Amino acid sequence: MRTRLIFPVLALIAPMFICAAEPDSDPFAKGTIWAGEARLGKTGKVGKWALSVSERKGLSFQGEIIAQTPEGKIDTIKVTGTATSTESGSIAFKTEKRGFTDITVKGKLRNGEAALIFYGTGKFGGVGAGTATLKRIN
């Protein structure tokens, strides 16, 4: 049941961002939402990510990731970083530091898809890494 929770959560927040999305060609404009899968490196288990952009100034942005673990746990964490303002280019952001949790995300936008790698420490200090693939949903 918990694994299906992220989609109702997205359904609740998506209208806020869809209405707020700026009508330009910037793929990371304020109000945009990106969603897809995140695969953990060691285990290969798949979770889900949704990235929402709440502020955009130049190439910099702020927002949140709603992450659903392969076990169904859902967490929301703030992010700050930079992203291309064109159809292809670099993406880099970090999560806010919470206890030991500190995750760095880097990747490229190409053909409407964000191909990302992430690495950092989890809530108990363990080091981990993985990949994520996100597509813009609004």
N, C-alpha and C positions, 0 to 999 in steps of 0.2 A: 504494500500500500504506500509506503514512504517513497518508493522509487517513482511513483506516479505523481507525487506532490509538486515537483518542480513545474510541471505544465500548468496546473491551476494557478500557481504563484505567478508564472509568466502572463497568464491570461488576465490577472488582476493588475499587474503593473504595466503591461504593454500599452493599454490605451493612453496612459499618462505620457509615455514617450512617443507614441505614434502621433498624438496631437501636437506634441512639442517639437517634433523633428523639423529641422530647418530644410526648406525646399531647395537645396543646392546639391552640387555633385560631390561634396566632401563625404567620403564614406564613414567618417567618424564624427559627423556633425552632432551637435547637441540634440539629444533625444533618440539617437539611434540605438538599436539593440542587435547584438550579435549572439548567436546561440549555436551550440554543437556539442561535440564529444571531447572528453579529456581522457587520455589513456596513461595509466601509471606505468613507469618504466620497468620496475622490477617484476611486477606481477602481470602486467598487461591488462589488468582490470579496467573497465570503462565506466566513467562517470559522465555527468553532464555539466556544462558551463553555460551561463548567460551573462554577457557583458553589456551593461547599459552605460551610455555616455551622458553625464549630467552637466558638464561644463566643457567648453572648447575655446581655446585662445591660441591662434596660430596653429602650430603643430602639437601643442600641449593639450592634454585632456584629463579630466577627472571623472570617476564613475564608480561603479560597483560590479563585482562578480557575484552571482548567485551560483554556488557550486553544489552539486549533488554527488556524493561519493558513490562508489559502486555498491556500498552497503545500504544506500538510501538516506544517509545523513545529509541535511541541507544546511549550508552556512552562507552568510552574506558578508563580504569583506570589501572595504573601499580600496580603490586603485588610483594611481596617478602615473602619467607617462606621456609618451609622444607617439604619434601615428601619422602616416602619410595623409595628405589631403587630396591625393590623386588616386587613380584606379589601381596603381601598384606602387609598392614601396615598403619601407620598414615600419615595424611596430615594436615598441618596448614599453613595458610598464612594471611597476612593483606594487605589491599589496601593502597595506598599512601593517606595521609591525605590531603583533598581538602576542605577548608572552614570547615564546620561542618562534612562533609562526612568522616567517618572512620569506616571501616567494617572489622571484624575478621571472618575468615572462618576456621573451623576444621572438620575433618572427617576421614574416613577410606577408603582404597582401598581394594576391595575384589572381586574376580571373574571378573576382568576387568572393574569394575564400582566404581567410586568415589562417596560415599554417604557422603554428606556434610551438616553441619548446618552453618548458618551465622547470625551474629547479629552486631548491631552498630547503628550509627546515619546517617540520611540522610542529604541532602543539606540544609534543613531548621532546623536541630537540632532534629528532631523527632526520637525517638528510634524505631527500627524495628528488625525483625528476620524472618528467614525462612529456607528452606531446598533446596538443589540442588542435582541433580544426573547427573553426567557427565560420558561419555565414550570416550575413545581415538579414534580419527577418522583417525589417520595416523600412 
